Amino acid sequence: MEDVARAAGVSVATVSKVVNGRYGVSRATFERVSTVIDQLGYETSLGAQSLRSHKTNVIGVLLAEFEPFSTELLKGASDAVAGTGYELLAYSGGHRGGAVGWERRSLSRLGGTLIDGAIIVTPTVMDARPGVPVVAVDPHTGPSGVPTVDSDNFAGAVLATEHLLRLGHRRIAHLSGRADLESSRLREDGFRHAMAEAGVSVDERLVRIGGYRPEGAEQSARELLSLPDRPTAIFAANDLSAIRTMQVARDLGLSVPGDLSVIGFDNVPESAVAVPPLTTIEQPLRQMGEEALRMLVAVLDGQEPPTTHLRLPTALVERSSCGPV
């Protein structure tokens, strides 16, 4: 503030009045000080602003890690924040989702001083009163005491499995996600439901945990494709696992989709440029981020959100990784 006052030829008290929007400053002085502030790149400390006004106009997007799924959600939130008067702060604690309760620690660190509210992506647990307004995206345990946004994981898994069944596949394997995630459970339930509806029994040897991570999927895919009666198709619970599965198939001398059909879930950008391009189930990831942002802004602005639990539809995206048995 002293630098601004010196450059503008005014007192520090005058700069303070301009910054805080107080009365007692002429229009010409206000404009001169504002111009100097812009030229010097001056910004109020968020911490100081929150102490003074109890508001920062910043929304936090708290992520377990920056990976394709959460990055697409973040892009959607970034699109939707324009014109709201709020800014975004993306924050990851660096634990890659391995620490239960990470969102509580992140909220304690940021809430009330740097952010007015938070969008939490795939929280492990969620308190009904976390201290600042919160919207949860794809929470581990499903809808909770806070507003949530997710997609129809069960219906998406049914779509994926039915697509493989229509192509004539009967020995269909499933690489599931993490055992502690609601989305993973729903996708496996959808797979089993579609198989049962088609009158096809599930070979339990063909259901393996992929963990939503490429390294976990690689070991499980290698085991599946090394069986004497290997599957003719694999439904992976997310795209990164499906892409790694296709790499394992190539390593073992199998062609996709000639010898093995593979389908994923999410429709992250990497799926379209995989070799071959991956057939997958689309979650509207950007829309999920947009809706979470709008829901949180409504709460922050004292409005009632249109819904507290929003579930968006999923859809089949056909590419080149699936073919007839």
C-alpha positions in Angstrom: 0.0 0.0 0.0 2.9 2.3 0.7 4.2 1.6 -2.9 0.8 2.4 -4.3 0.5 5.6 -2.2 4.0 6.8 -3.3 3.4 6.2 -7.0 -0.1 7.8 -6.9 1.0 10.8 -4.8 -1.5 10.1 -2.1 -1.5 8.9 1.5 -1.7 5.3 2.6 -5.0 6.1 4.2 -6.4 7.1 0.8 -5.2 3.9 -0.8 -6.9 2.0 2.0 -10.2 3.8 1.3 -9.9 3.0 -2.4 -9.1 -0.7 -1.8 -11.9 -1.1 0.7 -14.5 0.9 -1.2 -14.9 3.5 1.6 -16.3 7.1 1.1 -14.2 10.3 1.2 -12.2 9.9 -2.1 -12.8 12.0 -5.2 -13.5 10.3 -8.5 -10.3 11.5 -10.0 -8.2 10.3 -7.0 -10.0 6.9 -7.1 -9.3 6.4 -10.8 -5.6 7.5 -10.3 -5.1 5.1 -7.4 -6.9 2.3 -9.3 -4.7 2.8 -12.3 -1.5 2.6 -10.2 -2.9 -0.6 -8.5 -3.4 -2.2 -11.9 0.1 -1.1 -13.1 1.8 -2.5 -10.0 -0.2 -5.7 -9.9 -1.4 -5.0 -6.3 -3.8 -7.5 -4.8 -5.3 -7.7 -1.3 -4.1 -10.6 0.7 -6.9 -13.2 0.9 -6.1 -13.9 4.5 -6.3 -10.2 5.4 -9.5 -9.8 3.4 -11.2 -12.7 5.2 -10.3 -11.3 8.6 -11.8 -7.9 7.6 -14.9 -8.9 5.7 -15.2 -12.7 6.6 -15.5 -13.3 2.8 -12.9 -14.0 0.1 -15.1 -14.6 -3.0 -12.9 -17.7 -3.6 -14.3 -21.2 -4.1 -12.0 -24.1 -3.5 -12.0 -27.2 -5.6 -10.4 -29.9 -3.4 -9.0 -32.9 -5.3 -7.3 -36.1 -4.1 -4.9 -35.7 -7.1 -4.8 -34.1 -10.5 -5.7 -36.9 -12.9 -7.9 -37.0 -16.0 -11.2 -37.5 -14.2 -10.8 -34.7 -11.7 -9.1 -32.4 -14.3 -12.2 -32.6 -16.5 -14.4 -31.7 -13.5 -12.2 -28.8 -12.8 -12.5 -27.5 -16.4 -16.3 -27.6 -16.0 -16.2 -25.7 -12.7 -13.8 -23.1 -14.4 -16.3 -22.7 -17.3 -19.2 -22.1 -14.9 -17.5 -19.6 -12.5 -17.3 -16.9 -15.2 -19.7 -14.0 -14.3 -20.4 -15.3 -10.8 -18.1 -12.9 -9.0 -16.1 -15.8 -7.5 -12.7 -17.1 -8.3 -11.4 -20.7 -8.2 -8.6 -22.2 -6.1 -7.7 -25.8 -7.0 -6.0 -27.7 -4.1 -4.6 -31.2 -3.7 -3.0 -32.5 -0.6 -0.6 -34.7 -2.5 -1.9 -38.0 -1.0 -3.4 -39.4 -4.2 -6.6 -40.4 -2.5 -4.9 -42.8 -0.2 -5.7 -41.0 3.1 -9.2 -41.4 4.5 -10.4 -38.1 5.8 -8.2 -36.0 3.6 -11.0 -33.6 2.8 -11.5 -32.7 6.5 -7.8 -31.7 6.7 -8.0 -29.7 3.5 -11.1 -27.9 4.7 -9.5 -27.1 8.1 -6.5 -25.7 6.2 -8.4 -23.5 3.7 -11.9 -23.0 5.1 -12.8 -19.6 6.5 -9.5 -17.9 5.6 -8.8 -18.6 1.9 -12.1 -20.0 0.6 -15.8 -19.3 1.2 -16.9 -22.8 0.2 -15.6 -25.9 -1.5 -16.3 -28.4 -4.2 -14.8 -31.7 -3.0 -14.1 -34.3 -5.7 -14.6 -38.0 -4.5 -14.5 -37.3 -0.8 -13.9 -40.4 1.4 -16.1 -39.2 4.2 -18.4 -36.2 4.5 -19.6 -34.5 7.6 -23.1 -32.9 7.5 -21.6 -29.6 8.9 -18.1 -29.3 7.6 -17.7 -25.6 8.7 -18.0 -24.0 5.2 -20.6 -24.7 2.5 -19.6 -27.8 0.5 -20.8 -29.7 -2.6 -19.5 -33.2 -3.0 -18.8 -34.7 -6.5 -19.0 -38.5 -6.7 -18.6 -39.1 -3.0 -17.1 -42.5 -1.9 -20.2 -43.5 0.1 -22.9 -41.9 -2.2 -25.3 -39.1 -1.3 -24.7 -37.7 2.2 -25.7 -34.8 4.4 -24.3 -32.2 1.9 -25.4 -31.5 -1.7 -23.9 -34.0 -4.1 -23.4 -34.4 -7.9 -22.7 -37.7 -9.6 -23.6 -39.7 -12.7 -25.7 -42.9 -13.1 -22.9 -45.4 -12.6 -25.3 -48.4 -12.5 -27.1 -47.6 -15.7 -23.7 -46.9 -17.4 -22.4 -50.3 -16.4 -25.5 -51.9 -17.8 -25.0 -50.1 -21.1 -21.4 -51.3 -21.3 -22.2 -54.9 -20.6 -25.2 -55.0 -22.9 -23.0 -53.6 -25.7 -20.6 -56.5 -25.3 -23.4 -59.0 -25.1 -24.9 -57.7 -28.3 -21.6 -58.3 -30.0 -21.9 -62.0 -29.0 -19.5 -62.0 -26.0 -20.3 -64.3 -23.2 -17.0 -64.7 -21.4 -16.9 -61.1 -20.2 -14.5 -60.1 -17.5 -14.9 -57.1 -15.2 -12.0 -55.0 -13.8 -13.6 -53.2 -10.9 -12.6 -50.0 -9.2 -11.7 -49.5 -5.5 -13.7 -51.6 -3.0 -14.4 -48.5 -0.8 -16.1 -46.5 -3.6 -19.8 -46.3 -4.2 -19.2 -45.7 -7.9 -17.2 -48.9 -8.1 -19.9 -51.0 -6.4 -22.6 -49.6 -8.6 -20.6 -50.4 -11.8 -20.1 -53.9 -10.7 -23.7 -54.2 -9.7 -24.7 -52.9 -13.2 -22.4 -55.5 -14.9 -23.9 -58.4 -12.9 -27.4 -57.1 -13.5 -27.0 -57.0 -17.3 -25.4 -60.5 -17.3 -28.3 -61.9 -15.3 -30.9 -60.2 -17.5 -29.2 -61.9 -20.5 -29.2 -65.3 -18.8 -25.4 -65.4 -18.7 -23.7 -66.5 -15.6 -20.7 -64.6 -14.2 -17.5 -66.6 -13.9 -16.2 -65.2 -10.6 -12.6 -65.9 -11.8 -13.2 -63.1 -14.4 -14.0 -60.4 -11.8 -10.8 -58.8 -10.6 -10.0 -55.5 -8.8 -8.3 -52.9 -10.9 -8.5 -50.2 -8.3 -9.2 -47.4 -10.9 -5.4 -47.2 -11.3 -3.4 -48.3 -14.4 -0.8 -50.2 -12.3 -3.5 -52.2 -10.5 -5.3 -52.9 -13.7 -2.1 -54.1 -15.4 -1.6 -57.0 -13.0 -5.2 -58.1 -13.1 -5.5 -57.8 -16.9 -2.3 -59.9 -17.3 -3.7 -62.6 -15.0 -7.1 -62.6 -16.9 -5.4 -62.8 -20.3 -3.1 -65.6 -19.2 -6.0 -67.9 -18.3 -6.3 -71.0 -20.5 -9.9 -70.0 -21.2 -9.3 -66.2 -21.2 -12.2 -63.8 -21.6 -13.1 -62.5 -25.0 -14.1 -59.1 -23.6 -13.2 -56.9 -20.6 -15.3 -54.2 -19.1 -12.9 -52.0 -17.1 -14.4 -49.7 -14.5 -12.6 -46.6 -15.8 -10.8 -45.5 -19.0 -7.2 -45.5 -17.6 -7.6 -49.2 -16.6 -9.1 -50.0 -20.0 -6.3 -48.3 -21.8 -3.7 -50.2 -19.8 -5.6 -53.4 -20.4 -5.2 -52.9 -24.2 -1.5 -52.3 -23.7 -1.2 -55.6 -21.8 -3.1 -57.4 -24.6 -0.6 -56.1 -27.2 2.3 -57.2 -25.0 0.8 -60.7 -25.0 0.4 -60.8 -28.8 -3.4 -60.2 -28.8 -5.1 -57.8 -31.1 -7.9 -55.4 -30.0 -10.6 -55.8 -31.0 -9.7 -59.0 -33.1 -8.9 -61.2 -30.1 -10.2 -59.1 -27.3 -12.8 -56.4 -26.9 -12.3 -53.7 -24.3 -14.7 -51.1 -23.0 -14.1 -48.4 -20.4 -15.9 -45.9 -18.3 -15.6 -42.0 -18.0 -14.8 -40.9 -21.6 -11.7 -38.8 -20.5 -9.8 -37.2 -23.4 -7.2 -39.9 -23.4 -9.8 -42.5 -24.5 -10.3 -40.9 -27.9 -6.6 -41.0 -28.7 -5.8 -44.5 -27.4 -4.7 -47.2 -29.8 -7.3 -48.3 -30.8 -9.7 -45.5 -29.8 -11.5 -46.8 -26.7 -15.2 -47.6 -26.7 -16.4 -46.2 -23.3 -19.3 -45.0 -21.2 -19.4 -41.3 -21.0 -19.9 -39.5 -17.7 -20.6 -35.8 -18.4 -17.6 -34.8 -16.4 -17.5 -31.2 -17.3 -21.2 -30.8 -16.8 -20.8 -32.4 -13.3 -18.2 -29.7 -12.5 -20.5 -27.0 -13.9 -23.5 -28.2 -11.9 -21.5 -28.5 -8.7 -20.2 -24.9 -9.1 -23.7 -23.6 -9.7 -25.1 -25.5 -6.8 -22.4 -24.1 -4.4 -22.7 -20.5 -5.7 -26.5 -20.7 -5.0 -25.8 -21.7 -1.4 -23.1 -19.1 -0.9 -25.5 -16.4 -2.3 -28.2 -17.4 0.2 -30.4 -19.2 -2.3 -31.9 -22.6 -2.2 -30.3 -24.9 -4.8 -32.8 -26.5 -7.2 -31.8 -30.0 -5.8 -29.5 -31.4 -3.2 -28.7 -34.6 -5.0 -28.1 -34.3 -8.8 -27.5 -37.5 -10.8 -26.6 -37.0 -14.5 -27.2 -39.6 -17.2 -24.4 -41.7 -18.8 -24.2 -42.7 -22.5 -22.4 -45.3 -24.7 -19.6 -43.9 -26.9 -18.7 -46.4 -29.6 -15.2 -46.3 -31.0 -12.9 -49.1 -32.3 -11.9 -51.2 -29.3 -14.9 -53.5 -29.4 -15.9 -56.0 -32.1 -17.8 -59.3 -32.6 -16.7 -62.3 -30.6 
